[in-house]
């Protein structure tokens, strides 16, 4: 077992992809920049050559169309976007072409590729640089959307999709995770499909299903409520938001009777709505209390740093939601994490991207 940061796991995965898959190549805006997409592609151009690792002009639709053509010709493109906010500029390629090619041609063509895009916040990013658009793409049949929450998920997921999965994958990486350290066990030789959801922590009182950074906020909240009120929280990392483990979710909710969905995006028509739909469609009587959704505020992200705490959910919000369900009132009067405690948990992103 060893410690590795999220950023180091990404760099290791990119290097491994180029080593193990001779048809793979990495490209995108900033790939060969001196920062190397937050350090995740540094040195790869020098090691593997400019024909396999290269920068591109700013033209998202053209870049994605290029990836589609390369994939159809037998190559494996890894297309990196610094921000997921500009993926809508590639919507035509991703939705009308990449996602549908295999189906429309009766399986004669496959489009294996990996698209990496960064989500997140901090540093006054504002309305067009702070979004979390997983729901837009998870809605589309033919696209697999993952949100790795830790280094192990990065390594196992990227190795699997680059070397064994024959369909397009969009991965959203949270910028606040890049410098977090994680423990990683030696890789097993057994090939296990990671395109699903994972049980992070067992518990009997409340189920929290979460994505990306919110998995860690849920873990902190679980530690807090266990220490203060002896509440046991079960946590599910949704991970593959386009193909969540429905049986795992339903089994957990049946056991606890209480559900919180904590997502990095907006709740309406999003991940929160989908998980709630899964439970309501299967058996709403499993719930002893209404579902609580934690998400971005239903408005455009403010640029002012002071307003971020009102826009993004944090582990204090998860604690409050747990108490609300357990004590059956939002006016529970229980101690919540202090602002200093909450702020100390973040490794703030300082820019420039």
N, C-alpha and C positions, 0 to 999 in steps of 0.2 A: 504494500500500500504506500502511496506517495501523495504529496501535495502538489497541486497544479492550479494555476489560475485559469479562468474562463478564456482569457486571451491566449494563453499558452496552449490550451486545448485546441483552440481554433487554428493556431499556427501549425501545431502538430498534425491536425487533420488535413490541412491544405497540403502540407509536405507529403504526408502519407498518400494522399490522393494522386499526386503527381508521380510518386514512386511506384505505387501498386497498379495504377491504371495507365497504361502507356497511351491511351487515347484521350486522356483528360488534359484540359488546359484551363487556366484561370485568367479572367479578364474583367475589366470594369474601370470606372472612374476612380483614380487614386490607388490602384493596385500596385503600381511601381513608384508611388510617391514616397518621400522620405519617411512618412509616418506609416505607410503600408497598411491602410485600413485598420487603424488602431493597433498596429504591430502584428496583425494576423497574416500578412503576406510578405513581411520583411525578408529580404535575402533570397527569395524564391526565384526571382528573375535571373540573378547571378548564378544560381545553382542549376536551374533547369533550362535557361535560355529564354530569349525574348519571343520566340515563336510559341512558347507554352505559357508564359506569364507576361501579360502586356496591358498597358493602359489604353483607354479609348476616349474619344471626344464625348461631350455631353449630348447624347441623343438616345434616350431610353428605349424608344420603340425600335430604332435601328439596331441597337445592341441586342435586344431580345430576339429580333428577327434573325440576326446573325447567329445567335445561339441555337435557335430552332433549326436553321439550315445545317449547321455543323452537326447537330445531333442526328438529323436525318441521314447524314453522310457517314455515320458510324463513330463520330467523335463524342467525347463527354465534356460538355461545357460547364464550368463553374462560374456563373455570372454574379458579380458582387456589386450591390448598390450601397453607397454610403448611407442613404436614407430610404426607408420604406415609403416616405411621403411622396416620392416621385415615381413609385411603381404604377400609379394610375396612368402615367404617360405611356406605359407599355401594356395597357389593358387589352388592346386589340390583339396583340401577339399572344399574351398569356391566356386570355379567355377564349378568343375565337380560333386560335391556331394551336398553341401548345397543348391546351387542355383537351382539345377535340380531335386531334389528328389521328390518333390510334383508332378511335371509335368510328370516325367518318370514312376511314379507309379499311374497315373490316379487319383490323388487327394486322394488316400488312406492314404498317409502319409503327415504330416505337419512338418515343421522344424522351429518352432518359437525360435529365439534366438537373443541376442543383442551382437554385437562385438564392443567394444570401442577401438579406437586407437588414439594416439596423433600425431598431425602434428605441424609444426612450425619452429622456427628459433632462432637465438641469441647464444651467448656463443661459437662461432666458431664451430658450429655443423658439418660443412663440407658436402661432397657429399652424404654420406650414412645415415645421421641423420637429414636431413632438408627438406625432400621431402613432397609433397602433392599429394597423389596418388588417389584421388577420381575418376578421369576419368577412371582408369583401371577397377574399380569395378562397376561404374555406367553403363558401357558398357554392363554388363552381365544381361540378363533377369532373373528374379528370385531373384535378390539382390536389396534391397532398401538401398540407401546411403543418409545419412543426414549429415549436417554440421551446428550444432546449433551455432548461433552467439551471443546468450545472455542467461542469466539465465532462463528467461521465456521459451525460446525454449527448453532448457535442461529439465526442469521440466515437461512441457506438453508432449514433444515428448517421453521421457523415460517412463513416466507413461502410455502413450497410448500403446507403443509397448510391454511393459512387461505384461500388463494386458488385452489388447484387440486385438493385432495384431498377426496373426498366420503365419507370414513369417519371414525370417531372415533379420535383419537390421544391417548395418554397420554404425557406427557413428564416424566421425572424429572431434576431439576437438583440437582447436588451443591453444598451450601452452601459447601464449602471452595474452590470454583471462582469464586465471585462476584467476588472482587477480583483474580483473575489477569488479566494482560494478554496479549493475543494479537494477531498480525498478521492483518489482513483485507485481501484484495485487492478491487479494484473489482468489483462484482457484474456477472456476465455476463447478457446479455439472454436467453440460451438457458435454457429451462426444463429442469432436470435433476432427476430423482426422487432425493431424498436419503435415502429410506427404505430404506437398505441399510447395508453395512459399507464401511470405507475402509482402504486400505493407507497406513499412516502412515510406515513406514520399511522399506526393503528390507534383507534380510540372508540369510545362507546357513547359519548354524549352529543357530539356535533360533527357533521361531515363538512369539510371545506374542500371544494374542488377549485383549483387555481391554475393560472398560467404564468410562465416566465418568472419575472421578479416577484409576483404575488405569491409564488410558492414559498419563497423565503420569508415574506411578510407573514404568511400563515404559520410557518414554523416558529417564528418569534412570538406570534400571538399565542400559539399553543403552549409554549414554554411559560409565558406570562400568566395565563389563566390557570395552568396547572399549579404554579407556585402560589398564586393568591387565592384560588377558589377550588383547587383539586378537581378541575374540569379536564376530562380527557377528550382531546380533539383528534379526529381522523382526517388525514390530509391526502388528497389525490392530486398528483401532478398530471393535468390533462395532456400535456406534451404535444400530442398529435391532434390538434383541434379540429381537423377535418375528419378524423376517424377516431373519436374517443372510445375508450373501453366502456361500452354501455353496461355490460354485466357488472363490472367493478363498481361503477357509480350507483347502480340500483341496489346492489348488495349492501353497500355502505349506508345508503339512505334508509334502507329497510331496517338496518341495525340501529341507527341513531335516531331516525325520525326527524332530523333537523338538517337543513342544507344551507350553506353559504356558497355562492359562486363569486370568486374573486378574480377579476380579469384586468388586463392592462388597457383594454379598449373601452368603447362606449357600450352600455348595456342594451339599448334598443336594437333589435334585429341582430344581436351579436352573440358572443360565446355565452354570456349570461342567459340570454333568451333561449339558446339551443339546449343548454343543460337543463334549464327549467322545463323545456318542452319534452325532453327525454323522460324526465320523472313524471310529468303530468300525463303523458301519453301511456306510460306503462302502468302506473297505479298511484294516483294522487293521494290515496288513503295512507300511503307509507309516511306521509308528512304529518307530524303533530303540530307544526307551526308553519306559517307561510315562508317561502324561500326568501332569503335576503341576498340581493345582488350588490356587489361592490365593484365600482368601475369609475372611469373618468367622469367628471361632471358633464352633463349634456349641453355643452357649449364649446366654443373654440378655446383652445388652450391660451391662457394669458401669458404675455411676455414677462411681466413683472415677477421677479423672483418671489416676492412676499406672497403672491397669490397662488403659487404652485401648491401649497399645502391644502388649499381649498379645492383644487382641481383634481389632484391625484389621490387615490386611496392609499393608505399606509397601514402598518400593523396595528396602530391605534384604532383604526376603523374596524379591523378584523376583530380585535378584542371586544369592542363595543357591540359588534354584531353577535358574537358568541354569547356575551352576557344577555343580550336582548332575547335570544332564543331560549337560553337555559332558564332565565328568570322570568320569561314571558312578559317582559315589558322593556321599552326603551328607556324608561325612567328607573333604571335598576339601582342607581346610586353607588355602584362599585367603582373602585379606583381604576383609572385608566393610565396608560403610559404618559409620562410628562413629555413636553415638547423637546426638552433636552435629551431625554431617553430616545425618542424617535429619531431625532437628528443624528445622534451618535451612531445609528445603525447604517447610515448611508455613506458610501464612498462617492462623493459628489463628482459628477462629470464637469470638467472645466473647459471643454472646447479643444480645438477650434471648430470641430465638426459635430 
